[in-house]
Amino acid sequence: MGAMAEQVYGFFMPTTSLLGNGAVKEIGKQANVLGGTKALIVTDGGLVKLGMVDTVKGYLEEAGLQVAVYDGVEPNPTDVNVRECLKVWQDNDCDLLVTFGGGSSHDCGKGMGIMATSGGDIRDWAGIDTLQANLPPYISINTTAGTASEMTRFAVVTNTDTHVKMVFCDARLTADVAINDPALMVGLPPALTAATGMDALTHAIEAYVTTLLSNPITDALALQAISLIGKWLRKAVANGADMEARDAMAYAEYLAGMAFNSAGLGIVHSMAHQPGSLLGKPHGVCNAICLPVVCEFNLMANAEKYAKVAETLGEDISGLNIMEAAEKAVVAIRRLSRDVGIPSGLGEIGVTEKDIPIMAENALKDVCTLFNPRTVKVEDIVELYKKAL
């Protein structure tokens, strides 16, 4: 190893993280610590119908807070959602942000927080480290073991004019308190459990193999996440009430979030963002379908690490050369995807050949492309989309 060039690695995560069965009951105490008096819960209509939002509202009211609710979050949240959310925040004179749900709720709430404190429109702030001010005091409560948006410095919001996902990355987007309570995840249907679990696996693998910012800290987190997902995702999908599996998956998604929050992602995400914003397809499913295709493409750039992924997912790599061992990672990912019922290709969820050129152009410009271990051109992405169809 020659002399190392100067390189600074950042590590980002919430100040306080609460994990484990019953963690959500602590929200009132945490709201008081942050000095909140009027909370805004940002969530979606589904969680309101299930009565889960009322439960959280109750904990906050018991702690002496007034509570308003914005429940208009869409599955791939848009700039329109963010602006509507800001109006509710301002009309109710709120001073504590609480996001409740999966990645969509957290992303919408973060987007609202950007406008509440940095001003302007949400579209003004896309990019890396652009914000002018901290977010309002912020508690995130997670209900899916997938995106890790509850604990990252990222937010993704769809621009309704261009149908492109705007990516925001700033340490100021990190929640003050992140809550992962597996009891909130029990009701997640099998298909959503599978999609969000594969999303977490994508985070872990992409963060692990990136050659730009991965380091011993992020590697350790990513490998532990991969190991837990390989062991527990099938069980969580098979029986949603298996608390041990739910708890393990809550830890896995959090570990994967810690890994990619600091190491970055890759072109699986660049590719998955496009069907999500253009056609409204579910993010986790798009990731799961693109993951093995991209891994195959990336193998030669970081074969040692892909071999380790294979081994961590339970493949026997003894006696294989490094490329053969690396190829086993793709085999393991495909098997896991199939076992948990992920659709076999993007075609199955309604993406067509004619969507590919525009998706490939947009994927190349996506911020995640920067971190991919193998250099990529637009023609490569077109080919990868065709394979993923």
N, C-alpha and C positions, 0 to 999 in steps of 0.2 A: 504494500500500500504506500503510494507516494505521499508527499506533503499534502495535507488537506486544505482545500480552499476555504476561505472564511464562509461560514454558513450558520445562520441563527435559526433554531427551531423554536416555534411557539407552542405552548400547550394551554388549551382553553377549556374551561368547564364551569358549571354553576358554582356559586359560593357554597350553597347548601343543597344537598341531594338527599331525599328521603326515599328509601326503598324497603319493600316488604309489606306483608299482609296487614292492612289497617293504616298504612301511612297517610292516606287521605284525611283521616280524622285530625291530623296535626295542622290542617290549613288555617284554622282560626288563629292559632298561636303564632304561626308564621306571618299571617297578615298583620297582626299586632306588632310584631317585631319590626316589620317594614313600615309601620306608621300609617297603614291604610285606614281610611274612614269610609270611602265609597268605592266599592269594587265593581268592575265590569267583568262579567264572565263572557268570554268569547267562545262560542260552541256551535254545534249544528243541530238541526231540528230533530234528528234521530235520537240524540242523547236526551233531548227535552222530553220526547215521547216516552222514553224508557224510565223517566222519573229520576235519572241520575243527576241532572242539573239541579233539581230541587234539593237533593241530598247535600250537594256542595254548598248551595245557597244557604241551607240551614246551618251548616257548620260556620259559615262566615257571619250569619246574623247572630248566632249564639255568642260570637266573639265581639259583638257590638258594631258590626259594619252594616251600612246600607248597601244593597246589591241591585245592580241593573244587569240585564242580559241582552247580548246580541247573538241571535241563533241562526243567522242567515248564511253561515259559511258553506260554500260548495266544495265538492270533493277535490277539485283542483282550483284553489281559491283565486279570485280575480281582483284586479284593481278596483272594480265596482264594489265587491264585498268589503274591501279595506276602507273605501270612502264612506260606505254606509255605516260601518263599524265606528269610524271616527266621529260621525254625527251623534251616535248614541253616547259615546264617551263624553263628548262636549256638552250635549243636552243635559246629561245627568251629573256634570261637574265631577267626574270620577278622578280618583287619585291612586288606584291600585288596579293593575291589569292581571286578570286570571284567565289563562287559556285552558280549555278543558276539552279533550278529545284526542284525535290522532293528529298527524302532521298538518292537515288542512287547517284545523283550529289554531294551532300554534303559529303557523305561517301567517294566517290572516291577522291574528293578534299582534304579532311582531310588526307586520306591515303598518297596522294602525298606530302602534307605538312610535314607529319612525316618523309618521306624519304629525303625531301629537307633540313631539319634542323637537324634531329637526325642521318641521314646517314643510311648505311646498306640497307637491303631489308625490305619491308613491313612485311614479315613473322617474322622478328626478334622482333617485338614490340607488338605483341598481349598480352593482359592482362590488369591489372589495374596499373595505375601510373608507367609506364615503360619508358616514354619519357625522353630524355636527354636535350631537348631544346624546347623553344617555337616554335609554328608554325610561318610562315611568317605572316605579317599583313593580316587579313582575314575578308572579308565581305561575308555573306551568304544571298542569296535572295531566298525565298521559293515560290513554285508554287502549292503545294498541302497542304490540311489541314489534315495532317496525321502523318508523322514520327517524326516531331519536331527535326530532325537531324540538322536543321539550327541553333538551339539554345542549343543543348546538348553537353556534354563532351564525347559522345560516337561516335564511327564509327564501321561499320560492313562491312567486306570485305571477299569475298569468296576465299579460297585457292583452286586453280584449280587442284592441285594434289589429295588432300584428299576429295574435295567437301564438306568441312565443313566451316561454317561461322566463321571467326576470329573476336572476339569482342575486341575493343580497348576502354579503359575508362581512361581518364586523363583530368584534368582540363585544360591542355594546348591545348586540342582539341576544346575548346569553341571559337566560332567566336568573333571577336572584335565588329562587328556590325551585327545584325540579322534583316532582313527586311521581314515583312509579309504584303503584299499588296493584299487585296482581289480582286482587279481588275485583277491581274495575274492569278486568280483561276477560272475566269468566264468560260473559255473554257474547263475546265476539264469535260470529259464525265461522265454521270451518274454512270456507273459501277465503275469508278475510284474514283469518289466523295464518293461513298458508301464504297469502300474498305479502302480508306485513313481515312474516318471518323470513321470507326470501329476500325482502327489501333489506332487512338487517344483515343477512348473509352477504348480500351484494356490498353493503357498506364495509363489512369486515374484510372481504377479499380485496376490494378495490384499494382500501387504505393500506392493506398489507403489501400489495405488489407495486404500489407507486414508488418510483425511484427518486422522486423529487424531494418529498418531505417526510417520508416514513423514517422512523428512528426507533431505538430500542423500546421506548415507552409505548409508542403506538403499535409496534409489532406485538408486544406482550398482550395488549388489550385486544387486538384483532384476533390473535390465535385463540385466546380464551373464548371470545365470542363465537368463532367458527366451531370450536369444540362443543360448546353448549348447544348451538343450533343443530349440529349434526346428531347430537344425542337426544334432544328434547322436542324439536319441532314436530316430528311425526306424532309424538304422543299428545302434544297440545292440539293438533288438528283432529286426531282420532277421538279425543275426549276433552272438550273445552272446560270441563269442571275439574280436571286433574290439576289441583293447586300446585303440586310440585313442579309440573311441566310449565304452568303459567308463570310461576316465580322464576324458574330457570330462564325462560324466554324474556322476561322483563329485565333480568340481569344481562342477558345476551345482547338485547337491542341497545341497552345503555352502554355496555362495553364497546360495541361496534360504533356507537355515536361518539364516544370519547376518542376512538381511533381515527375516524374520518374527519372529526371536527378539527383535528390538528394536522393530519397527514394529507387530507384531500381525497378525491375520488378518482374517476376515470371515465372512459367513453361509454361504459354501460349506462351511466347516469346521463351523459350527454344524449345518447340515443333514446333512452327511456323518457326523458323530458318531452320529446317531440310528439309522440302519439298522445301523451297526457294533455298538452296544451292545445294541439291542433284538433284532436278528435275526442278529447275528454276521457281517454282510457285510464284505468287504474294504474297508479305509479308502481306499486309493488309487483303487479302482474307483468308490466312492461320490463321492469328490471329482471325479473326471474327468467323471462324468455330470452332477453339479450345476454344475460350473464355467461352461459356456457359458450355461446358463439364468440363473444369478445375474448373470453379467456383463451380459447383456441388460437385466436389471432395474436394475443399478447404473450403466449407461452415462451417464445424464443427470447423475449426481452428480459425475462426474469424467471427462468426455468427452476432455479433452486427454490424460490419461494413457492411456486406453484406445486412443486413436489411436496413441500411441507404442508400445503393446503390439503393435498390428497391424503397424506398421512394423518392429518388432524381430523379429516372426515372419515377416517377408519379404513382407508385403502391400504393393502399390503404392497409396499414398494420395494421390498427386499429383493436384491438381485437385479433390479432394473437400472438401466442407465438414466441419466438425469432427465432427458426429454421424455422417455417412456414413463418415468415416474410423474413428471409434470402432466402428461396427458391423462393420467388417472384422476386428476382433479376435475377435469371436464366430465369424465365418466360419473364421478361421485355426485357432482352438481346435477347432472341430468337425471340420475336415479332419484335423488331427493325431490327434485321438482315433480317428477312423474308420480312418486309415492304420495305427495300431498295434493295432487290434482291440479297442478298449474297447466293452463292450455299449452298445446305443443308448439304453437307459433303465433306470430303477430296477426297472420291471416285469420286465425280462428277468432280473434277479438275484433275483426272488422277493419284492419289496416290493409290497404291495397297497394299494388305495384306503383300506381300513379301518385301515391302520397310520398314515395321514397325521395325523389330529387329535392323537394323543398325541406323535408325532414333532415336529409343529409347535410344540406347547406347550413341549416340552423344548428345541427348537432356539432358541426366543426367549430362554430363560433361560441358554443357553450363553454362557460368557465371551467367545467370539469375536465374538458379535453386537455387542458394544460398539464394535468397530473398523470395522464395515461403513460404507462411505462414504455409503450412502443409508439413511435412517431406515426401520425396518421394523416392521410390526405382525404379529400372529399370522395374520391373514387373508392377508397378503402371502406368508407362508411356506407356507401351505396351497396357495395358487395356484402357487407355485414348485415345490412337491413334485408337484402334478398335472402340470405341464409336464414335470418330470423323469421321470415314470413312463414 
